[in-house]
C-alpha cells in the first residue's frame, strides 16, 4: 500500500538543544534505514518549513502507523496521511501492459 504523508515538526524552543540534536540524529538514521528497506520511498523537504512530504510503501495502514509512532520526532509532529493507488493513465501501467 502506498501512502502520501505530510509531516510538520514543531519542536518547543525551550527543549534542551543536545536532546533535540540527539532526536534529529536518531530520526535521520531511522529514515535512512526505512529508505534502504524500500518502505520510505520518497522524501522531500518543504522549503522554508521544518516539514516534509513523503511516500511510504508498506503492507498495511497498521504498519505505517507503527513506523510513524516509532519516529523519534513523532511527539512533535502534525501528520496528514492519504492512501494512494496507481492511476489508470500512468506510464508505468502502459509499460506493464506490453
SULFEN-V272361 format. One record per residue. N is the residue number from 1. PHI is phi in degrees with one decimal (* if undefined). Layout:
BEGIN
n->N phi->PHI
n->N phi->PHI
END
This chain:
BEGIN
n->1 phi->*
n->2 phi->-102.7
n->3 phi->-134.8
n->4 phi->-93.0
n->5 phi->-126.8
n->6 phi->-106.0
n->7 phi->-118.0
n->8 phi->-116.1
n->9 phi->-104.7
n->10 phi->-132.1
n->11 phi->-88.0
n->12 phi->-57.9
n->13 phi->-66.6
n->14 phi->-88.6
n->15 phi->-72.5
n->16 phi->-57.5
n->17 phi->-62.0
n->18 phi->-64.3
n->19 phi->-62.5
n->20 phi->-64.2
n->21 phi->-62.4
n->22 phi->-63.8
n->23 phi->-60.2
n->24 phi->-62.9
n->25 phi->-64.4
n->26 phi->-65.7
n->27 phi->-61.8
n->28 phi->-62.1
n->29 phi->-61.7
n->30 phi->-67.9
n->31 phi->-64.8
n->32 phi->-68.0
n->33 phi->-62.7
n->34 phi->-66.4
n->35 phi->-67.0
n->36 phi->-64.9
n->37 phi->-78.1
n->38 phi->82.4
n->39 phi->-88.4
n->40 phi->-104.5
n->41 phi->-86.4
n->42 phi->-143.3
n->43 phi->-146.8
n->44 phi->-126.3
n->45 phi->-83.3
n->46 phi->-86.6
n->47 phi->-61.4
n->48 phi->82.1
n->49 phi->-136.0
n->50 phi->-93.7
n->51 phi->-152.7
n->52 phi->-144.7
n->53 phi->-118.6
n->54 phi->-133.4
n->55 phi->-118.0
n->56 phi->-112.7
n->57 phi->-118.6
n->58 phi->-129.4
n->59 phi->-75.7
n->60 phi->-160.2
n->61 phi->-62.9
n->62 phi->-62.9
n->63 phi->-65.1
n->64 phi->-61.2
n->65 phi->-56.4
n->66 phi->-61.9
n->67 phi->-63.4
n->68 phi->-61.1
n->69 phi->-65.9
n->70 phi->-83.6
n->71 phi->-66.9
n->72 phi->-57.0
n->73 phi->-92.1
n->74 phi->-53.4
n->75 phi->-59.6
n->76 phi->-109.4
n->77 phi->-104.9
n->78 phi->-105.2
n->79 phi->-124.0
n->80 phi->-119.9
n->81 phi->-120.4
n->82 phi->-130.7
n->83 phi->-74.3
n->84 phi->-123.2
n->85 phi->-140.8
n->86 phi->-65.8
n->87 phi->-78.1
n->88 phi->-60.3
n->89 phi->-95.7
n->90 phi->-62.5
n->91 phi->-58.6
n->92 phi->-58.0
n->93 phi->-64.3
n->94 phi->-64.8
n->95 phi->-66.6
n->96 phi->-71.4
n->97 phi->-73.8
n->98 phi->-96.1
END
